[in-house]
Amino acid sequence: MAVDLLLGLQWGDEGKGKIVDVLTKNYDIIARFQGGPNAGHTLIFDGYKHVLHTIPSGIFHKTALNVVGNGVVIDPVIFKKELENLDKHAIDYTSKLLISRKAHLILPTHRLLDAASETSKGKAKIGSTLKGIGPTYMDKTGRNGMRVGDLELDNWKEKYDSLTEKHLKMLNFFEVDIQFDLKELEAEFIKGIDKLKTLQFIDSEEFLNSAIKEGKTILAEGAQGSLLDIDFGTYPFVTSSNTTAAGACTGLGIAPNRIGEVFGIFKAYTTRVGSGPFPTELFDKNGETMASVGHEFGATTGRPRRCGWLDLVALKYAVQVNGVTQLMMMKGDVLSGFETLKVCTAYHYKGKEIKHLPYNIEPENVTPVYTEFKGWEADLTSMTDKQELPQNLKDYITFIEQETEVPIKIVSVGPDRKQTIMQ
């Protein structure tokens, strides 16, 4: 049996949580493979809005097991709040939420280092969510980190104290004034650890590979987006993990030949949170309309998202790097009412027209080349069948399929799980 992957193909916020929720009925296990609480997966159903940060988006289904893989970094404080929110809705997670012993822990001082580093950059800041993600991955690669499995050892607190002491010395390097009460932060951290220890810790690579041999179906859930990948994203304005398909192998301990379908999710337009280049960004009424109608605010930070036309150059790049086999287009309903739509199909770059993503897409180097399309007026939100979609939208979809050479299998026409059209 193969492991299917679900990935974001832009700068995150594509709507991955909703689609995982929609697809979960087809899988026995949902496994998150990278990132941390800098992710915000929003799910809306039965009149409620749920926002997950670390927990896989299959948690609301009774049948699926949910695994937090070794590639994830966990903040026990935020994780505890997520679990408490599930308690409010009587979600039984104790038997179906499993945590990899090899997942790394975000300490309170990781968050302090994140804040100090970002503050010290001034105008050159990268737009960190300030959740301590970067410093935690730095400790991971520096072979200093604390892992979930350490909590089963008698001396875990000694390891915590040693790492915290190191972090406090590092804070002095940044020469910025970060106010904090470490005792208060540690008290919340310990409460989070106590809650985390009520769950089952597993050797996730063994668990998942055994499940594959038993014929179980697995969906690997990514966080952030491909253009935020530490290697292939718009560096340095990226996240600290591999958000692309390869990250699922290292983040779960599964071999490349176990990968089956690769579901790539993208918005019908483009958004970005935080700093970094964005060739198709709009600063006019069109951009304001996208942001307003699309409720474009970060699920984790609440920050407004920058909006722009669909960038097919970047999308085709993400499709290529990930080996996408099926596309899923989100928020088609947001574009209803635009008289004319634009799609970036090439860049003017150093005096040439190119159709690939170059090393540097800063605005001084790149100017988008657009193809125009007629818009549509119809309200899509109550449509349930692809035949109901307006012809201009069908033409828009067909063009994207032709350019990417990948079929669009799902079109989302609203935030609710029911507002999903299978192509």
FENFENGI-V73209 format. One record per residue. N is the residue number from 1. RES is the residue in one letter. SS is DSSP state (2 for helix, 1 for strand, 0 for the rest). OMEGA is omega in degrees with one decimal (NA if undefined). Layout:
n=[N | N]
res=[RES | RES]
ss=[SS | SS]
omega=[OMEGA | OMEGA]
//
This chain:
n=[1 | 2 | 3 | 4 | 5 | 6 | 7 | 8 | 9 | 10 | 11 | 12 | 13 | 14 | 15 | 16 | 17 | 18 | 19 | 20 | 21 | 22 | 23 | 24 | 25 | 26 | 27 | 28 | 29 | 30 | 31 | 32 | 33 | 34 | 35 | 36 | 37 | 38 | 39 | 40 | 41 | 42 | 43 | 44 | 45 | 46 | 47 | 48 | 49 | 50 | 51 | 52 | 53 | 54 | 55 | 56 | 57 | 58 | 59 | 60 | 61 | 62 | 63 | 64 | 65 | 66 | 67 | 68 | 69 | 70 | 71 | 72 | 73 | 74 | 75 | 76 | 77 | 78 | 79 | 80 | 81 | 82 | 83 | 84 | 85 | 86 | 87 | 88 | 89 | 90 | 91 | 92 | 93 | 94 | 95 | 96 | 97 | 98 | 99 | 100 | 101 | 102 | 103 | 104 | 105 | 106 | 107 | 108 | 109 | 110 | 111 | 112 | 113 | 114 | 115 | 116 | 117 | 118 | 119 | 120 | 121 | 122 | 123 | 124 | 125 | 126 | 127 | 128 | 129 | 130 | 131 | 132 | 133 | 134 | 135 | 136 | 137 | 138 | 139 | 140 | 141 | 142 | 143 | 144 | 145 | 146 | 147 | 148 | 149 | 150 | 151 | 152 | 153 | 154 | 155 | 156 | 157 | 158 | 159 | 160 | 161 | 162 | 163 | 164 | 165 | 166 | 167 | 168 | 169 | 170 | 171 | 172 | 173 | 174 | 175 | 176 | 177 | 178 | 179 | 180 | 181 | 182 | 183 | 184 | 185 | 186 | 187 | 188 | 189 | 190 | 191 | 192 | 193 | 194 | 195 | 196 | 197 | 198 | 199 | 200 | 201 | 202 | 203 | 204 | 205 | 206 | 207 | 208 | 209 | 210 | 211 | 212 | 213 | 214 | 215 | 216 | 217 | 218 | 219 | 220 | 221 | 222 | 223 | 224 | 225 | 226 | 227 | 228 | 229 | 230 | 231 | 232 | 233 | 234 | 235 | 236 | 237 | 238 | 239 | 240 | 241 | 242 | 243 | 244 | 245 | 246 | 247 | 248 | 249 | 250 | 251 | 252 | 253 | 254 | 255 | 256 | 257 | 258 | 259 | 260 | 261 | 262 | 263 | 264 | 265 | 266 | 267 | 268 | 269 | 270 | 271 | 272 | 273 | 274 | 275 | 276 | 277 | 278 | 279 | 280 | 281 | 282 | 283 | 284 | 285 | 286 | 287 | 288 | 289 | 290 | 291 | 292 | 293 | 294 | 295 | 296 | 297 | 298 | 299 | 300 | 301 | 302 | 303 | 304 | 305 | 306 | 307 | 308 | 309 | 310 | 311 | 312 | 313 | 314 | 315 | 316 | 317 | 318 | 319 | 320 | 321 | 322 | 323 | 324 | 325 | 326 | 327 | 328 | 329 | 330 | 331 | 332 | 333 | 334 | 335 | 336 | 337 | 338 | 339 | 340 | 341 | 342 | 343 | 344 | 345 | 346 | 347 | 348 | 349 | 350 | 351 | 352 | 353 | 354 | 355 | 356 | 357 | 358 | 359 | 360 | 361 | 362 | 363 | 364 | 365 | 366 | 367 | 368 | 369 | 370 | 371 | 372 | 373 | 374 | 375 | 376 | 377 | 378 | 379 | 380 | 381 | 382 | 383 | 384 | 385 | 386 | 387 | 388 | 389 | 390 | 391 | 392 | 393 | 394 | 395 | 396 | 397 | 398 | 399 | 400 | 401 | 402 | 403 | 404 | 405 | 406 | 407 | 408 | 409 | 410 | 411 | 412 | 413 | 414 | 415 | 416 | 417 | 418 | 419 | 420 | 421 | 422 | 423]
res=[M | A | V | D | L | L | L | G | L | Q | W | G | D | E | G | K | G | K | I | V | D | V | L | T | K | N | Y | D | I | I | A | R | F | Q | G | G | P | N | A | G | H | T | L | I | F | D | G | Y | K | H | V | L | H | T | I | P | S | G | I | F | H | K | T | A | L | N | V | V | G | N | G | V | V | I | D | P | V | I | F | K | K | E | L | E | N | L | D | K | H | A | I | D | Y | T | S | K | L | L | I | S | R | K | A | H | L | I | L | P | T | H | R | L | L | D | A | A | S | E | T | S | K | G | K | A | K | I | G | S | T | L | K | G | I | G | P | T | Y | M | D | K | T | G | R | N | G | M | R | V | G | D | L | E | L | D | N | W | K | E | K | Y | D | S | L | T | E | K | H | L | K | M | L | N | F | F | E | V | D | I | Q | F | D | L | K | E | L | E | A | E | F | I | K | G | I | D | K | L | K | T | L | Q | F | I | D | S | E | E | F | L | N | S | A | I | K | E | G | K | T | I | L | A | E | G | A | Q | G | S | L | L | D | I | D | F | G | T | Y | P | F | V | T | S | S | N | T | T | A | A | G | A | C | T | G | L | G | I | A | P | N | R | I | G | E | V | F | G | I | F | K | A | Y | T | T | R | V | G | S | G | P | F | P | T | E | L | F | D | K | N | G | E | T | M | A | S | V | G | H | E | F | G | A | T | T | G | R | P | R | R | C | G | W | L | D | L | V | A | L | K | Y | A | V | Q | V | N | G | V | T | Q | L | M | M | M | K | G | D | V | L | S | G | F | E | T | L | K | V | C | T | A | Y | H | Y | K | G | K | E | I | K | H | L | P | Y | N | I | E | P | E | N | V | T | P | V | Y | T | E | F | K | G | W | E | A | D | L | T | S | M | T | D | K | Q | E | L | P | Q | N | L | K | D | Y | I | T | F | I | E | Q | E | T | E | V | P | I | K | I | V | S | V | G | P | D | R | K | Q | T | I | M | Q]
ss=[0 | 0 | 1 | 1 | 1 | 1 | 1 | 1 | 0 | 0 | 0 | 0 | 0 | 0 | 0 | 2 | 2 | 2 | 2 | 2 | 2 | 2 | 2 | 2 | 2 | 2 | 0 | 0 | 1 | 1 | 1 | 1 | 0 | 0 | 1 | 0 | 0 | 0 | 0 | 0 | 1 | 1 | 1 | 1 | 1 | 0 | 0 | 1 | 1 | 1 | 1 | 1 | 0 | 0 | 0 | 0 | 0 | 0 | 0 | 0 | 0 | 0 | 0 | 0 | 1 | 1 | 1 | 1 | 0 | 0 | 0 | 1 | 1 | 1 | 0 | 2 | 2 | 2 | 2 | 2 | 2 | 2 | 2 | 2 | 2 | 2 | 2 | 2 | 0 | 0 | 0 | 0 | 0 | 0 | 0 | 0 | 1 | 1 | 1 | 1 | 0 | 0 | 0 | 1 | 1 | 0 | 0 | 2 | 2 | 2 | 2 | 2 | 2 | 2 | 2 | 2 | 2 | 2 | 2 | 2 | 2 | 2 | 2 | 2 | 0 | 0 | 0 | 0 | 0 | 0 | 0 | 0 | 2 | 2 | 2 | 2 | 2 | 2 | 2 | 2 | 2 | 0 | 0 | 0 | 0 | 0 | 1 | 2 | 2 | 2 | 2 | 2 | 0 | 0 | 0 | 2 | 2 | 2 | 2 | 2 | 2 | 2 | 2 | 2 | 2 | 2 | 2 | 2 | 2 | 2 | 2 | 2 | 2 | 2 | 0 | 0 | 0 | 0 | 0 | 0 | 0 | 2 | 2 | 2 | 2 | 2 | 2 | 2 | 2 | 2 | 2 | 2 | 2 | 2 | 2 | 2 | 0 | 0 | 0 | 1 | 1 | 1 | 0 | 2 | 2 | 2 | 2 | 2 | 2 | 2 | 2 | 2 | 2 | 0 | 0 | 0 | 0 | 1 | 1 | 1 | 1 | 0 | 0 | 0 | 0 | 2 | 2 | 2 | 0 | 0 | 0 | 0 | 0 | 0 | 0 | 0 | 0 | 0 | 0 | 0 | 0 | 0 | 0 | 0 | 2 | 2 | 2 | 2 | 2 | 2 | 2 | 2 | 0 | 0 | 0 | 2 | 2 | 2 | 1 | 1 | 1 | 1 | 1 | 1 | 1 | 1 | 1 | 0 | 0 | 1 | 1 | 1 | 0 | 0 | 0 | 0 | 0 | 0 | 0 | 0 | 1 | 0 | 0 | 0 | 2 | 2 | 2 | 2 | 2 | 2 | 2 | 2 | 2 | 0 | 0 | 0 | 1 | 0 | 0 | 0 | 0 | 0 | 0 | 1 | 0 | 1 | 1 | 1 | 0 | 1 | 1 | 2 | 2 | 2 | 2 | 2 | 2 | 2 | 2 | 2 | 2 | 2 | 0 | 0 | 0 | 1 | 1 | 1 | 1 | 1 | 0 | 2 | 2 | 2 | 2 | 0 | 0 | 0 | 0 | 1 | 1 | 1 | 1 | 1 | 1 | 1 | 1 | 1 | 1 | 0 | 0 | 1 | 1 | 1 | 0 | 0 | 0 | 0 | 0 | 0 | 0 | 0 | 0 | 0 | 0 | 1 | 1 | 1 | 1 | 1 | 1 | 1 | 1 | 1 | 0 | 0 | 0 | 0 | 0 | 0 | 0 | 0 | 0 | 0 | 0 | 2 | 2 | 2 | 0 | 0 | 2 | 2 | 2 | 2 | 2 | 2 | 2 | 2 | 2 | 2 | 2 | 2 | 2 | 2 | 0 | 0 | 0 | 1 | 1 | 1 | 1 | 1 | 0 | 0 | 0 | 1 | 0 | 0 | 0 | 1 | 1 | 1 | 0]
omega=[-177.6 | 174.1 | 176.4 | -179.4 | 174.3 | -170.9 | 170.5 | -174.4 | -179.7 | -180.0 | -179.4 | 176.7 | -176.1 | -177.6 | -176.6 | -177.5 | 179.8 | -176.3 | 173.9 | 178.6 | -179.7 | -174.4 | -171.9 | -178.9 | -179.1 | -172.8 | 176.6 | -175.0 | 171.2 | -174.3 | 176.0 | -170.6 | 179.1 | 178.6 | -179.3 | -178.7 | 167.9 | 175.3 | 175.3 | -178.4 | -175.5 | 177.8 | 179.5 | 176.0 | 180.0 | 176.3 | -179.5 | 173.9 | 179.4 | 176.8 | 177.2 | -179.8 | -178.0 | -176.6 | 178.3 | -171.9 | 176.3 | -171.7 | -176.7 | 177.6 | -174.3 | -170.5 | -171.1 | 167.7 | -178.4 | -176.0 | 170.8 | -170.1 | -176.0 | -179.3 | -178.3 | 170.4 | -169.9 | 171.0 | -177.0 | -179.5 | 179.4 | 179.6 | 178.5 | 179.4 | 176.9 | 179.8 | 179.1 | 175.7 | 176.0 | 177.8 | -179.4 | -178.0 | 175.9 | 176.7 | 179.5 | -176.5 | -173.0 | -177.6 | -174.8 | 175.6 | -173.8 | -173.8 | 177.5 | 176.7 | -176.5 | 175.2 | -178.1 | -177.9 | 173.7 | 178.9 | 176.4 | -178.4 | 172.5 | 179.3 | 178.3 | 177.8 | 178.3 | -179.4 | -179.4 | 179.7 | -178.4 | 179.5 | -177.2 | -177.9 | -179.7 | -178.4 | -178.9 | -177.4 | -175.1 | 180.0 | 178.8 | 175.0 | 178.0 | 179.3 | 178.7 | -175.0 | -177.4 | 179.0 | 178.7 | 177.1 | 176.3 | 176.6 | 178.1 | -178.7 | 176.5 | 176.6 | 178.1 | -166.8 | 172.0 | -179.3 | -179.1 | -179.7 | 178.2 | -178.4 | 177.5 | -180.0 | -177.8 | -173.9 | -176.2 | -178.6 | 176.8 | 178.6 | 177.5 | -177.9 | -179.1 | -179.3 | 177.9 | 178.8 | 177.2 | -178.2 | -179.2 | 176.5 | -179.8 | -179.5 | -179.2 | -177.6 | -172.8 | 177.1 | 174.3 | -176.0 | 177.1 | -178.2 | 178.0 | 174.9 | -172.7 | 179.8 | 178.2 | 178.6 | -179.4 | 178.5 | 177.2 | 179.4 | -179.4 | 176.4 | 177.8 | 177.6 | -180.0 | 178.9 | -179.5 | -177.1 | 174.9 | 179.7 | -178.5 | 175.0 | -176.8 | 166.7 | -165.4 | -179.5 | 176.9 | -179.5 | -175.4 | 178.9 | 173.8 | 178.7 | 177.9 | 179.9 | 179.9 | 178.7 | 178.4 | 177.5 | -174.2 | 172.7 | 177.4 | -175.6 | 176.8 | 175.7 | -174.3 | -177.4 | -174.6 | -179.1 | 173.6 | 179.1 | -175.7 | 178.7 | -170.0 | 178.2 | -177.5 | -178.0 | 6.3 | -178.2 | -173.8 | 173.0 | -171.5 | -178.0 | 176.6 | -176.7 | -177.5 | -173.0 | -179.4 | 179.8 | 178.6 | 179.6 | -179.1 | -177.3 | 178.8 | -178.3 | 177.2 | -177.0 | 179.7 | -178.8 | 174.4 | -176.4 | 178.1 | 178.1 | 173.2 | -178.9 | 179.1 | -175.9 | 178.2 | 173.7 | 177.4 | 173.3 | -177.6 | 174.2 | 175.9 | 174.3 | 176.8 | -174.8 | 175.2 | -177.5 | -176.5 | -171.2 | -174.6 | -178.0 | -179.7 | 178.7 | -176.5 | -179.0 | 178.0 | 177.6 | 178.5 | 178.9 | 177.4 | -178.1 | -177.6 | -177.8 | -178.2 | -178.1 | -172.2 | 174.6 | -176.5 | -179.3 | -179.5 | -172.4 | -175.2 | -179.1 | 176.8 | 178.2 | 172.3 | -174.4 | 178.0 | 179.9 | 177.2 | 178.9 | -177.7 | 176.4 | 179.9 | -178.9 | 179.5 | 175.8 | -179.3 | 177.3 | -178.5 | -176.3 | -176.5 | -174.9 | -175.9 | 179.3 | 178.4 | 176.9 | 176.8 | -174.9 | -177.7 | 170.6 | 172.8 | -178.9 | -177.3 | -177.2 | 176.2 | 178.5 | 175.5 | 180.0 | 179.6 | 175.6 | 176.9 | 175.0 | 177.5 | -177.6 | 178.6 | 174.9 | 161.5 | -173.2 | 178.2 | 175.6 | 179.8 | 171.8 | -178.0 | -179.4 | 175.2 | -179.3 | -178.6 | -178.2 | -174.6 | 179.2 | 174.0 | -173.7 | 179.2 | -178.5 | -169.7 | 171.0 | -177.2 | 173.0 | -171.5 | 165.8 | -176.2 | 178.6 | 173.5 | -179.9 | 178.2 | -177.2 | -170.4 | 172.1 | -175.5 | -164.4 | 179.4 | -179.5 | -176.3 | -176.6 | -177.2 | 179.4 | -179.5 | -175.4 | 179.0 | -175.2 | -179.3 | 175.1 | 176.7 | 178.3 | 178.1 | 179.4 | -178.9 | 179.7 | 179.9 | 178.4 | -179.6 | -177.7 | -177.3 | -176.3 | 178.2 | -179.4 | 172.7 | -173.0 | 179.7 | 172.1 | 179.2 | -177.0 | 178.7 | -174.3 | -177.3 | -179.5 | 179.8 | -177.6 | -174.9 | -178.7 | 176.6 | -179.0 | NA]
//
